[in-house]
Structure formats: structure tokens, C-alpha cells
Amino acid sequence: MKGLWLGIVISVIVIALAVISFVWTPYDIQVLDVPNKLHPPDATNLLGTDHFGRDILSMIMLGARTSIAVALVAVGIGMAIGVPLGLWAAARRGSLLDEVIMRGNDLIFAFPSLVIAILITAVFGPSAVNAIIAIGIFNIPVFARLTRGAALSLWERDFILAARVCGKSAFRISWEHILPNITNLMIVQGTIQFSLGILAEAALSYVGLGAQPPTASWGRMLADAQTLVTLAPHVALVPGLAIVVTVLGLNLMGDGLRDRLDPRVRADRT
Amino acid sequence: MTIRATLLGATMLSLAAGFAAAQTDITVAIQLEPPNLDPTGGTAQAIDSVLYSNVFEGLTRFMADGSVVPGLAESWEISDDGTVYTFTLRDGVTFHDGTTMDGEDVKFSLDRARAEDSTNAQKGLFAGITDVTVTDPLTVQVTLDGPNGMFLFNMAWGDAVIVAPESIADIASNPVGTGAFQFDNWVQGDRLEMSRYDGYWGDAPALETATFRFISDPTAAFAAVMAEDVDAFVGFPAPENLPQFEADPRFQVLTGNTEGETILAMNNGMAPFDNPLVRQAVTLAIDRQAIIDGAMFGLGTPIGTHFAPHNPDYLDLLDNSPYDPDRARELLAEAGMPDGFTTTLKLPPPSYARRGGEIIASQLREIGIETEISNVEWAQWLEEVFGNKDYGLTIVSHTEPMDIGIYANPDYYFQYGDPAFVAIMDELNATTDPAARTALLHDAQMMISEEYVNAYLFELAIATVAQAGLQGLWLNQPTAAVDLTGVSWN
């Protein structure tokens, strides 16, 4: 349980930093101050300055915003498309439609996601929006599979049978009975996918295919800093740690939530 | 006892051998790999970097200091009207395949380069040639359509090297030239190997074998030099790492100048950059020193026009475009755009462009010009910017020597080509008197500076990191070349 709380604390801090950056950052990162470059952390720049003299703390805050926005929307896309697909497939289990949906998902699953994401952004041009779409597409089969699996077992349960006897349509059963019963699972999986989305965004930005300058992004901060590691280690360490800590926090939170919310895990424990 | 003595003797012997023979091989890294190995047919500078002077030679050649000296032509005579050049070729020059280099090869090379269907990247070098005649095997007469003060200089370019009809078919993958090194092997994506050519006409080089490696990633470049995987890196891509090499006794760092005028090019053919006031505003908004410090870590010389500062004919015109954002805002208002405008800024891969672009975007934002940055690969840049002229602003370094003539071409990607400028260039080409040429070059520099055709940023510097024991590498880059003929270990 400690893990869950640590995870929540870290996630809340990161989200808070991102939210605060909408109204305030210590410095304006649009203004470059080259003579003041590569300053180590001190009282004026808490996390130091980068190779253009920009305040790294401000960059991290704005980068958190980019990461969260990209990952959130990508997970949203995955859920919005994947969950209905999974419900639909479960409702028509065994039919040709079920096969088409699930084999289609297998097809997406079979591709190495990051490579395809690179392909998508390379073809349509690098931008945050294309990164979101690329990451989002690969969230679809994750949610579709999970939903179908969980829904299938629910369809066998007596209360669903009762609903069917009452004459409810498959659509209404899926919507009114199955969806509420798998929400817990979705929250847990959503948290995990969210942390993967942050990693994917960082990876895409690192190779220059994510958000474009002047939008701040942790991955690009890392890429910019890589030849500077020996000169000014903080320039690379700070964004690197930001990614590590954020992903760790989200994973801890996801794991903790799973322990609490996932009926399968809960059943094992009691 | 005997065994031990023998062992000891053997050890000492091998040690002695190790000391006596200086190293005769070298591994040189450069950043970009040549796409093919034909300097007379390809545009890529990397081709010349690897092959110029090492494998291929021209009638004349550049020395490390940029001077032009006799190459395969031992001497020449110029007719009084300046239109007929009679070259006397060196005797006993052979290509690496054993065939003799004579007048027919020169005629073949020049005719091939200036032919209608020639793919030579610098056809302008040969444009004035009307006829090439071989009068005897070692004498070639080149007739021009008018006097051309630059002709001997032009013939020194990598694009004007002498090739042989016997080996031309495979030149892109198996280059056969007259140089001190013969091409051995090219493992694409990794390395190119060459070895000393025993039949070389000139002084034999100290090196026996040379390997070129291609390392484009700055981090990998740093690691390769630090680990001593390469003996020298010509054109080290990360200027921020240089102080570390300077502090390390294992290495020497050479920083020289290049012919690379790094400019913020503006699309003169497109609104709003067709308005000189806007172009002036952009130029005044730029703080060159911040770009040199921020993008190049101090490496580079500010320039005020499209001309190399180390050239004796250079004119310091930095006063035409001091950093003055207030005046820049006024100029924008005069141009009818007090609130600024939004344009595109396309950045090719080198760090002068990518990093410099972010700094320039921030400086332009100060006067109200918003830029949409897009990072492009070279192929994309050539297509979108250079070919289709689909851009507002871009940053690029023009590394050809004496290339101010590109401003006379209205179809060049920044689309200037003012008739008055074209007239200056035409007169320059027809002038051989040095003083008159200097005056014309001054006029040309002033004109493009005062019309703010582009924002001239800085002259690109080149950094070479080499093992301490290596000598004879070029400090400057008067042309793209890694000339190994004079390199040796001490």
C-alpha cells in the first residue's frame, strides 16, 4: 500500500507542475539568455540552465505539460475506440465480427509500436498531434483485448442472464451492466498505458519526431543534452530523472490500484 | 636460462621494431558518407572530402592555405586576350589502373563535364569553355568564350578533376584517378579504404593505408575519438566537446576556417520577404554573437556579407546590420506590418541550423515575427527549400569557395538575381586585372549587404580533433578535402 501512496504523491506533483505551468513558470523559456548558459543548479535557477541559458525547471514544468497532454489524449483515443470494440466483440462472441475485430487488433499488436509511431510521424511530419495519434493507435488493441476478455466472463454470469431474460438488448447490457463492472480494470490499465505513453512521447521527441521547438519536451531536452553530459551533467540528468520518476510514480500507482480494484487480484488475496 | 634469454631477446627485438617503424596507417573519421564516389557527377561535399587530392587530381589544385598551384598541368600559358589557355601536362602520370594520363584524358574530362547531359554539380565552372584541343599528348589548348579571371581557380575544384575514359563507367563505385592513393574498398555505411599508389608521379606519401569512417552522430563521434578508435576526426560535429579534447594531452584540436558562409536565407521571391524593409528588419533583429556562442560554442566569425573573412577581398560590412531590435520593429512598422507576421523556418540537420534556428526564432519573436520551426533532413531540404522554394526562412552554410555568384541567379533558392548585381558579376567574369576585380568584388559584397538579401550570420569554422602525434592535416578548408598526401606520424 505504501507503493500506491508514493505513486499517487509523485503523480499529483507532476500533474500539479504541469497545471501550474499554465499560469506561471519561474522564467519565460521563449526568451533565450545565451551568455547565461549551462549554469549548474543554484538559488536563481533551481535546476540550472540549459545550452541556451533557459531555466531547466521551467522547461521541466512545460515538458510535463506536453508529456501529460500527449499521453492523456493517446490513452483517451485507445479507450474511446478500444473499449467499445471490445464490448462489441464480446457481445457478438464467436461470430465473424468478433473474429474480424480481434484479428484486426492482433494485426496492430503484431507491429513494433514505436517503429510504427516513427513511421507515422515520418510520413505525416513530426508534431505533437501526430505523436498523439501514433501512440493512441497502439493503445486501441490493449483496451479492446482487455475489455473483451473481462466482458466475456461477465456474459456468463447470472445477473447478465437475468438481464437477457428481461429482454434487454446486447447493447444495453454492455452499456448498463458490463461497462460499469470493468471500469476498475480500465482505470488500472489506463494508468499503466499512461506511463507507457509518457515514455513513448519521450522516445519520439528524443529522435526529433515529437513536439517541435519551441514547445518543451523531456525527450528533446535529453537529446539536446547528450553531447553536453560531460560538460554540464545536470542538463541531461534533470529531464532523464523527470522521466524516470514520473513513469515510476505512475507504475506504482497503477500497481497499487490494481491490488485494490482488480477483482481477480483481490480474490487471490482473500 | 637459454629459453629466458631468447624470450628476452625476442621481446627487445619486437620493442625495437615497434619504435623504429613509425605508424603508416591512419583512420580518419568524417561526419557524412559520400552517396557515390564520382566527384565529377555528384553534388555531395563528402565525395570531395574523401577523394580530393587523395585519389583524384585536376589540372590545378588547392593547397591547404587556399592558394592554387599546378596539379596535373606542370605549367600553362595564357594568350594575350586571355581566352586561350595552353596547358603543359606532367610526363609519366598514370592512373591507378596503369593507363597513361595524357591530353586525351583532359579533353575527355572537360568535354564530359561541360556536355549537355553532364550531371556535374558545378557546370558553371566549365560554362566559358568553347573548345578543348589536344595538340600533342602532353599539351592541351582550352579556348574560352571570353577572358575569365577565375579559370585556373575553377580548374582546381573537386568537380574538375581529371578522369579516364577507360574507367569512367564504374566511377561511382570504383574511382580510378591519378592521386597518391588508390581506392581499395568501400563498405557502405561504415568505411572506405585506400592504399598508397606506387606509381604516383609526385612525392610518395608517408602513409601506406588510410581508412575513412563515417560517423554522423555527435555522441558516437565523441566516443570514437575518446576511445582512440579513430586517429583524426575532420569536422568534429560537437563544438561543445572541444575544450575537453584540448585539455587532454592525447589529442590536438585544430580550428580552422572554411568557405562556409552560414546565412539565414530569406525567400526573396515571396511576400513579405520581397520587401527590403522586412529583410532589413529580420537582419537587425539578429544578435550574431548569441548564435555563435549558443549554437557553436564560440566557434565562428561574424560576417556582414556573403564572403569569407579570410579572403583578402573581404569587406567588413557588419556595420550595415548591427543588432538593433528597436530599429527592426520600426522597420516592420514602416513596411506596414507593425504587429509582425508568421513565417516558416526550415532547419536542416547540422547543429548550426538546428540550434541556431531556435535562437533565431527567439530573437525574431522579440520583434513580433513568429516562426513555425520544422526540422528537415537534407533530402527534404533539397526538395522543399532548394528545389520547390517552399519556405520563408532557412539556415544553411554555403561551403563552396567564392560563391557570391549565386546571387546573380534569379532561380537560385533565395531568388535574388537583381539585374544590377548580374551586371557586376558579368563584368567580374570578364576582368582579369586584380585591382579591378577587387573593386568589383567589393561592389558585389556591398550590394547584397545593403539590400539585405539574406541575413549573414557567421563564417563556419571547422574543428579537427587528431591524435597528438599526427601532423600535416589541413587546418583550414579552402575546399572540402581531407588531403592525406602530406600527413605523417612522428
Contacts between the chains, C-beta under 8 A, distances in Angstrom:
chain1	res1	chain2	res2	distance
A	30	B	362	6.1
A	30	B	365	6.2
A	31	B	362	6.4
A	31	B	366	8.0
A	32	B	290	7.1
A	32	B	294	6.8
A	32	B	358	7.4
A	32	B	359	5.6
A	32	B	362	4.5
A	32	B	363	7.8
A	34	B	290	4.3
A	34	B	293	5.0
A	34	B	294	4.0
A	34	B	359	6.8
A	35	B	290	7.8
A	35	B	293	7.0
A	37	B	293	7.5
A	37	B	294	6.6
A	51	B	240	7.3
A	51	B	294	6.8
A	51	B	355	7.4
A	52	B	294	5.4
A	52	B	355	7.7
A	52	B	358	6.6
A	52	B	359	6.5
A	52	B	362	7.8
A	53	B	294	7.6
A	125	B	374	7.2
A	126	B	374	7.6
A	126	B	375	6.9
A	208	B	375	5.7
A	212	B	373	5.7
A	212	B	374	6.6
A	212	B	375	6.9
A	213	B	357	7.8
A	213	B	358	5.2
A	213	B	361	7.3
A	213	B	373	5.3
A	214	B	358	6.7
A	214	B	361	6.3
A	214	B	362	7.3
A	214	B	373	7.2
A	226	B	218	7.6
A	226	B	219	5.0
A	227	B	218	4.7
A	227	B	219	5.8
A	227	B	222	6.4
A	227	B	238	4.1
A	227	B	240	5.7
A	227	B	241	6.1
A	228	B	240	5.7
A	230	B	241	7.1
A	230	B	244	6.1
A	231	B	240	5.9
A	231	B	241	7.6
A	231	B	243	7.9
A	231	B	244	7.5
